[in-house]
Amino acid sequence: MKKILTIAGSDCSGGAGIQADIKTITAHGMYAMSVITALTAQNTTGVYGVSEAAPEFIGQQLDCVFTDIVPDAVKIGMLSNAKIIEVVAAKLLEYGAKNIVVDPVMIATSGSKLINDLAIDTLKTRLLPLADIITPNIPEAEILCGMTIETTADMLEAAGLLSKMLPGYILIKGGHLSDSADDLLYLNKKPIWFRSVKVDNPNTHGTGCTLSSAIACNLADGNDMAASVKNAKEYIIGALKANLNLGKGNGPLNHCFDL
């Protein structure tokens, strides 16, 4: 059985973060492990509190995983301060982690900010360069590259800027576009577009967590990057089309839809 580690925050309402990751990994028939970086008090209407784990304890969790059940892929989500990012980056290097997928979580679907400003530079210089692929949505890509993104042409320009800073693949997700949900995979000036129409479902809580976990599962299974993204995108479209409707706000996906 392939083994996937998620390093992220907990969502007590079950739609995003660690909980979404574990559901996604399990739906792919793989073994899920989790290093929890923060507890959040959140639901479908917003994030109401964050309690960060101590960086030393995060490091201890990582030691326990890597010295016993070695992951075939690592998905990284919410890392809310610079010290946590430093510890995670150092441990990934120490243990030679492979198939690293970083979802640079900065803003929740509800609009709540999940990372402090001081941590963004550390993220860009210490962690993102270790990633085989990063998966920012449009608001996150705007923060990382410092430009406004409104069109697919803007996405292409932003990917080029990010690619100059980072050695791995860039996946800019187009879910915030007004007229489509086209995603752009980019490496070495070579763009690959994954075209799709928007799924008519307002419940998108945890889509970024879910997509990045699905990519990690596909990489662990030996797929190349383009195939991994394609398969992960198909999975998330299926989870959206299942039309689960829970909560009073932006509801979660059905991770265990009939695959």
Secondary structure, 3 states (H helix, E strand, C coil): CCEEEEEEEEECCCCCHHHHHHHHHHHCCCEEEEEEEEEEEEECCEEEEEEECCHHHHHHHHHHHHCCCCCCEEEECCCCCHHHHHHHHHHHHHCCCCCEEECCCCECCCCCECCCHHHHHHHHHHHHHHCCEECCEHHHHHHHHCCCCCCHHHHHHHHHHHHHHCCCEEEEECCCCCCCCCEEEEECCEEEEECCCCCCCCCCECHHHHHHHHHHHHHHCCCCHHHHHHHHHHHHHHHHHCCCCCCCCCCECCCCCCC
